[in-house]
C-alpha cells in the first residue's frame, strides 16, 4: 500500500532528469530563481557543466542576480577555473558590492596575488559593516608582512563586530593579541 512507501526515486540517469527539468523552466514564473535551483541540483550531483549553463541562463533572464553571480563564480572555482572566476567577479563587481569584492579577493589570494587581493578587499570595505572584506584586509597585511597594519585592521574589526564572534577565525584572534 501507498502508506508504506518511504520515497520514490527516479531510475533514469541524472542527465535525462536535468534535460526534463530544464525544458519545463523556459518562460516559467521566477525563471531565474528556478534555474538557480536547478543549477544547485546539478552541483549536488557533480554535473558542473549543466550547472554552469543554468546559472548563465539565470543571468540572461535576470541580469546581475546576486545569487546567480555568486554561485557561478564559486562553481568556476570548483571547476578549477580560477581565472574565469576572477574575470566573472570583475565583470559583475560594483562599488557597493562587498560580497563580490570579497570573493574576488579570495580568488586573488588563492592565486598568490596578495597585493591585488588586498586591493579587492579594500574596495569591498566601503561600508563600515563590511566584516569579511575588513578581515580579508587584515589577513593580507599579515601575509604581506605588515603586522602593524594587520593588527590595526583586526582591532578595527573586533571593535565594530565584537557581538558577532562566530566569524572570528583563530587566525584573526591571534593577530588581535
Secondary structure, DSSP 8 states (H G I E B T S, - for coil): -GGG-------S-HHHHHHHHHHHHTT-TTHHHHHHHHHHHHHHTT-HHHHHHHHHHHHHHSTT-HHHHHHHHHHHHHTT-HHHHHHHHHHH--TT-HHHHHHHHHHHHHTT-HHHHHHHHHHTT-STT-HHHHHHHHHHHHHTT-HHHHHHHHHHHHHHHTT-GGG--HHHHHHH-
